Amino acid sequence: MYTAAFDLEGPLSPQDNAYEVMQLIENGRALFEVISEYDDYLALQGRQDYEPGDTLKLIVPFMLVSETTEDDIQRVSKSAKIVPGAKKLIMWLQDDGWDIHIISTSYEQHAYSVASRLGVDREKVHCTRFPLDSFVEVLGRSEKELIKSIEEEILSFHSNSRYEKGTSFKELADRLDSFFFDQVPRTSMKAVFEQISVVGGERKIQALMRAIGDEANLQHTAVVGDSITDYKMLQKVRRSCGLSVVFNGNDYALPYGNIAMACSDIRPIYPIFSAFRGGGLDLAFSVAALWENTGEVFMKDPEQIPDHFMRKELKQFFVDAPNDAVFPRFNLLKGKTRRQLESVSSMHGRFRNLVRGKSAAKLG
C-alpha cells in the first residue's frame, strides 16, 4: 500500500482559516500576525512541549473574549477556495490505489469541510479537535481584563512601535511568555488549553505514523507540505527514503524536502508520484530532474513532454495551458548550494504569493 499525506492549508486550499476567522474580530488580523510570528519564534527556539502551529491554541483567548463560535469557523470555511488541480490530483491518486490522508493543523470544522469537497473520507483526516462552543462560559471578568491587557500590548507592537520606539520582538516575546506560560495556567483558561492539541510539528509525524502503521512503510509514503508546521514530517519521510515534496514552500520547509515544485496548479505533481510508485525514489528523482532541466522546452512545446508516467488528461492540460504558471518548476533539493536554494526559495515565494495571496503566504 502506498500512502500520500497532504498538508491542507497551502497544498490543497490557499486559505489560512484561522487567520480569516480572526479577521471577524476587531484588530484580529494584527493579533494573528503577531501571534504567528511569536509561534515561529518559539518553534525555532525549540521550546519544550511546543510545536509549530500552536498559534491555533494561542489565539483562543482572543476568540473567546470576542465570542467567536464554531459557526463562524464553518461559515468562513465555506468560502475557502481549493488549490487549482487539487481535486483532480486526489481523484487520480485514488484511481491508482493510493491511500490518501490529510494531516493538518487546521481546526476540525475547516479540515473536514475542505476534505469533503476533495473526496477524502473523514476518517482519513488528521486535524485539530476544537470544541470551541464548549468553552463559552469559561472566562470570568478577571480573565477578560487580562486578555484585553495583553491584546493592547500586541496591537501597540504591531503598529510599528518596534521600529519607531525601538521595541524589539524579544521584549514582546518575553511579555507573551509571561502571559501564556505563567498567567494563563493560573486562570480558568488552563483547562481550555489542556483540551487543545494542535496537529503541527512532531504531532504531524505522530498522525502520519498512525496512518501508515509501521516505520517500514515510510519507504512507500509520499508527503506534501509547505511551511513550518510541516518541516518535521517532511524531514522524517526524507530520512526514511520516502517521497518528501515541498509545494510552493517557504524557507522553513524547503530545506527538509527531497523534491520541490513551484506551480499555480498542484496536479503536475502527479508524474512524480506515479514514478515513485512505479520505480521508487530514484525514478521519481529522474522525472523531477528531467523537468528541472527541460521544463522551458516543455513550456514552449508541450507535445515534447514524455508520455511515461503522464496521464493523457494531464498531457492535454499542458497542451491547452492558459499560461506558463501551470507548468511546474521542479527542483531536486539534495546537493543544492546555499545560493541555489536561495534561488529556489525566491521562485517558490512568487508562486506562493500567486496561489495563496500575500497575506497568507507570509505566515510561517
N, C-alpha and C positions, 0 to 999 in steps of 0.2 A: 504493500500500500504506500503510495506517495501522498504526502501531505503538503498543502500550501496554506500558509498562515499570513494573513494581511493585517497590518495596522489599518485602522478605519479612517481617521482624520488625516488626509493627505493623499494616500494611495487610492482610497475609494470614495471619499467625499471631501470637497475642499473646505467645508465649514468647520470652524472650531466652535463646537456647540456651546461649551461653557462660556466662551468669550462673547458669543452672540446673546446668550441668556443674561449675562452680566450687563449688557447694554440696555436691558429693560430697566435697570436700576439707575437712579441719578448718580452720575460720575462713575458708573460701573466700568466703563471702558478703561479709564485711568487706573482704577483699583485693580482690575485684572492684569493690566500690562505690568504694573509694579510687582504684584504678587508672582506673576510668571517669571519675571527677572529674578526675583528672590528664590523661586523654585530652582532655577538654573544654578544660582549661586550655591544653594545648599547641596544640590546633587553633585556639583563639581568639587565641593569640599569633602564629599564622602561622609557626610554626617550619618552616624549610626541610626539604623532603623528608618532612614529617609530614602525615598525612591523618586526618581524623576517623574513628574506628572502629578505629584501630590498637591500641586496647585488646586486641583479639584476638591481637595479636602480643606485647604486653607481659605478658600473663598466662601465656604459655607456660612461662617458667622455673618458675613455681609448679606448673603442671600436671606438668612433668617430674619435679620433686623429689617429688611425691606419687604418681608412677607412674600418672597418668591415661592412658587408652588411647582409641583410636578407637572401640572397642566401647562405652565409656562415653558418648561423644558420641552414637552411634547409639541407644543404649538410652534416653537422655534425650529424644532427638528423637522417638522413637516415642510418647511420652506428650504431645507438643505438640498443642494444640488448633488448629483452624482458625478464623479470624475468621468469625463468622456471615455468611452470604451470599457468602463469597469463592468457593466452588466454583461456585455459580450464576452469579455475575458473570463468571468466567473462561469458563464454558461459553457464556453469551450472547454475549460478545465474540467468541469463536472462531466461533460460528454466523454472526456478522455479517461475518466475514472479517478481523478484526483479527489482527495478528502479535503474539502475547503473549510477553513476556520478563520474567524475574525478575532484578533486579540487587540483590545483597545482600552485605553484609559477612559474612554467616554462613559458618561452616566448611562445606565441601562435604558432609560427612556429614549435616548438618542440612538444608541447602538442597535437595539432591537428594531427600531423604525427603519434605519438605513439597511440593515441586513435583510429585512423582509422585502424591501424593494429590489434587492440584488439577488434574491432567491437563495439566500443562505439560511438554513434551519436555525431556529432559536437556540437549540442545544449545542450548536457549533460556535456560538458567540460567547466570548470570554471578556467581560467588561466590569465596570464598577457598579456594584449594587448600591442604590441610592434612594432609600425610603424617606425622601425629604419631608413629605407631609406629616410623617410621624414625629418630626422634631418641632412642630409648630409651637407647642406650649412650653418649650424648654427655657427660653430666655426670660429672665426677670429684669427689673429696672436697672439694677447694677450692671448686669451683663450688657444690656443695650448701651448704657453710658460708656462702658469700657470699649465696646466696638466702635462707637461713634468717635471716641477719642483717638483711637489708632487710625481710623479712617481719615480724620483730619490731617494727621501726620503724613500719611501716604499721599494724599492729594497735594499737600504742600511740597513734597519731594517731586511729585510728577510735574508740577508746574515750573519746571526748570530751576528750582531752588538749589539743586546740586551744582548748577553752573553759576547762577547769579550770587548765591550766598556761600559758595564753597562747601556745601554739604555733600559729603561723599556717600556712595552707596553703602560702604562698610558701616557708617554710622546708622543709617536707616536699618540695615540688616541686623545690627545689634539690638535695635529697638524692637524689630519684628521677632527676633529670637526671644526676647523677654515676654512679648505678648503671647506668642504661640506655644512656647515651651515652658513658660513659668506661670503666667497669669491664667491662660485658658485651662490648664489642668486643675486649677483650684476653683473652677466655676462649674456650673451645670453643663457647660459645653463639652466637658471631658467625656461624658457618656456618649455624646453625639460623635465625637472624633473616634471613639473606640469602635463605633459601628461602621466606619467608612474605611475600606481598604482599596485604595486606588490601584488599578491594574497597570502599573508602569514599572520600568526598570527590571529588577530581579523578579518581580511578580509576573511580568510577561513571560519570562523563562519558565516559571512555575506553571503558568497556564499552558504554555506550549508542551511541556513535558506531560501534563495531564492529557493533552490532546493526542500525543503520539505514543504514550505508554512506556517507551523504553529508550534509553540513551542510544542504543544501536540504530534506532530508526531515524536519528538526525541525519544520517547519510542519505536518506530518501526524503528529506524535508527541504522545502523552499520557503523562505520568509521574505516579506517585503515591508520596509519601513522607511521613515524619512526624517526622524527627529530624535531629540534627546531621550524620549521615553522608550525608544526602540533600540538604542545602541547596544545594550547588554544582550538582547535577543539576537540581533544581527551578529554580534561577536561570537556568541555561543554556537550558532549554526555554522559560521565560517570556520571556527576552530575544529568543528566536528565533521568537516568536509561536506557540508550541505550547501545549498544554494542560498546565498545571502545578498539580496538585491536592495539597493538604495534607489528610491524613485523620487526625483525632484527633491533631493535631500539637502539638509543644512550641514554646517561644519561639525555638529555634534554626532551626526550619523555616518557621513561619508567615510571616515577612517576605518569603519568596522564592517563594511560590506566587502564582498569579493567582485561584484559587478554593480555598476551604476548606470541608470537610464534616466535621461532627462527628456521629457516629451510632454506635449499638451494632451496626450491621449495614452491610456495605460495598456491598451490592447497589443501594441507592438512588443510587449514583453513575452508574448506567447511563444515565439520560436525558441527563446532561451529556456523556458520551462519544458517545452517539448524535447529539446536536445538533452536537457538534464535527465529527463525521464528515459529517453531512448538510449543514451550513451554515457551518462554520468557527468560529473563536474567538468572533466577535461573537454568533452564535446560542447557543453554549454559555454565554456570559455572560448572555444574555437569560433562558435557562432557569434558571440559578442565581439571578438576580435575582428571578425570579418566586417561587421557593421561599423566598428570603430575606425577601421582602415579604409572602408569602401563606401561609407554612408553617403558622402557627397555625390558619388557616381549614381547610387540608387535613387537619390532625390531627383537628379536630372533625368534619369531613365528608369522608372520603377520596373520595367519589363526585365531588367537585368537582375532583379532580386531572385536569388535561387529559390526553387520550389521546395527544397529539402527543409522539413520542419515548418513549412509555411502553409497555412490553410488557404484555399482558393479565395475564400471571402476576405481574408486579410490582405492577400496579394492585390485583389481588386480594390480594396480600400486605399492602398498606396497608389494604385494607378489613378484613382479618382480623387486623390488627396486635394482638399480645398486649399492647403497651404503647406509650407515646409515644416511648420511647427508640429505636424502629426508624424513626422519621420523621427525615429528615436536617435538620440545621441548616446551611444553606448560607450562605456569605458571599463576596461579591466583595472581594478584598483590596486591589486598586488604589484609591488615593484615600482609604483609611481613615485617620482621625486616630489619634494615639497612644492616645487614650482608647478609641476604638472597637476598636483592635487588642487592647488590654488586655482588653476585654470578650469578644472572640472567643477570646483565649487562655484566659481563665478557663473558658469553656464547653468548649473542647477539653480542658482539663485534667480536667474532670469526666468526660467520655466516655472519655478516655484511661485514667483510673483504673478506670472501669467495665469496659472491654474488656480491658485488659492487666493489671490488678491494680496496686496502689500501688507495689509493689517494682520491677517492670519499668518502670512508667510514669515513675518519677522519673529513670531513667537518661537521659543525653543522647541 
